[in-house]
């Protein structure tokens, strides 16, 4: 007789606790991954060394989808996510951008990040972003997300940045902090600072 053997009730209790622990961990991971970053990217960005969307893509633990924008062929998955709701667009009020034909947005067009799970960022130059927005009706009806209290941009790798504007990586860092995901925000911010300091051609800024 093995006196050290555990009673079956103890073993069953340990198995139950183990299963509960696994379920809790899975639920935590699921809740974190509910936040979905969608990079709607102009095709020219794919070849630019100064594109910061690639920093966002490689952050472990962050759900990111990159979609190449096509004027006449909206991405079916993107349209499906929009149709399901809970999608917001990170984009300034068009009336604040030079060349924006739209009137100023009312407060009803803005949503708090806490109420949304999917976030679309137009990953391009500001000039290209205006074109993408104006030529994509499915974006214009989306609730707008404003990144209030964002620090000034440190992105100096391109000319003609708009006042108060942020690059893609900086926008995601700010959004992550608003969603209380500070660990991911810190990781991306660290990568961004290294990127800004070491990308060749910093003085030979790319034109927007």
Residue pairs with C-beta under 8 A, 6 or more apart in sequence:
32 61
32 181
33 61
33 63
34 117
35 62
35 63
35 117
35 119
35 176
35 179
35 181
36 63
36 64
36 65
36 81
36 117
36 118
36 119
37 56
37 62
37 63
37 64
37 65
37 119
37 121
37 172
37 175
38 64
38 65
38 67
38 78
38 81
38 87
38 118
38 119
38 120
38 121
39 53
39 56
39 57
39 64
39 65
39 66
39 67
39 121
39 123
39 168
40 67
40 69
40 78
40 120
40 121
40 122
40 123
40 132
40 139
41 53
41 66
41 67
41 68
41 69
41 123
41 124
42 68
42 69
42 122
42 123
42 124
42 125
42 128
42 129
42 132
43 68
43 69
44 124
44 128
45 51
45 53
45 123
45 124
46 68
48 206
49 199
49 200
49 201
50 157
50 158
50 199
50 201
50 206
51 123
51 168
52 155
52 167
52 168
52 169
52 170
52 192
52 195
53 66
53 121
53 123
53 168
53 169
55 169
55 188
55 191
55 192
55 195
56 62
56 64
56 168
56 169
56 172
56 188
57 64
57 66
58 191
59 184
59 187
59 188
59 191
60 187
61 184
62 176
62 184
62 188
65 77
66 123
67 75
67 77
67 78
68 75
69 122
69 124
69 132
69 136
71 135
71 136
74 136
74 138
78 120
78 138
79 138
81 87
81 118
82 138
82 142
86 115
86 116
86 117
86 118
87 116
87 117
87 118
87 119
87 120
87 142
87 143
88 111
88 113
88 116
88 118
88 119
88 120
88 142
88 143
88 144
88 145
89 119
89 120
89 122
89 139
89 142
89 143
89 144
89 145
90 119
90 120
90 121
90 122
90 144
90 145
90 147
90 171
90 175
91 122
91 129
91 133
91 139
91 144
92 162
92 164
92 165
93 100
93 104
93 105
93 144
94 100
94 101
94 102
94 105
94 130
94 133
94 134
95 102
95 103
95 104
95 105
96 104
97 126
97 130
97 162
99 130
100 130
100 134
101 134
102 140
105 144
109 143
109 144
110 143
110 144
110 145
110 146
111 143
111 144
111 145
112 145
113 119
113 145
113 175
113 178
113 179
114 178
114 179
116 143
116 145
119 145
119 175
120 139
120 142
121 168
121 171
121 172
122 128
122 129
122 132
122 133
122 139
123 168
124 132
125 158
125 208
126 160
126 161
126 162
126 165
126 208
127 160
127 208
128 208
132 139
133 139
133 140
145 175
147 166
147 171
147 174
147 175
147 178
150 166
150 170
150 171
150 174
151 174
153 161
153 165
153 166
153 167
153 170
154 170
154 192
154 193
154 196
155 161
155 166
155 167
155 169
155 170
155 196
156 196
156 202
156 205
157 196
157 199
157 201
157 202
157 205
157 206
158 205
158 206
158 207
158 208
159 205
159 206
159 207
159 208
160 207
160 208
161 208
166 174
169 188
169 191
169 192
169 195
170 192
172 188
173 185
173 188
173 189
173 192
174 185
176 182
176 184
176 185
176 188
177 185
196 202
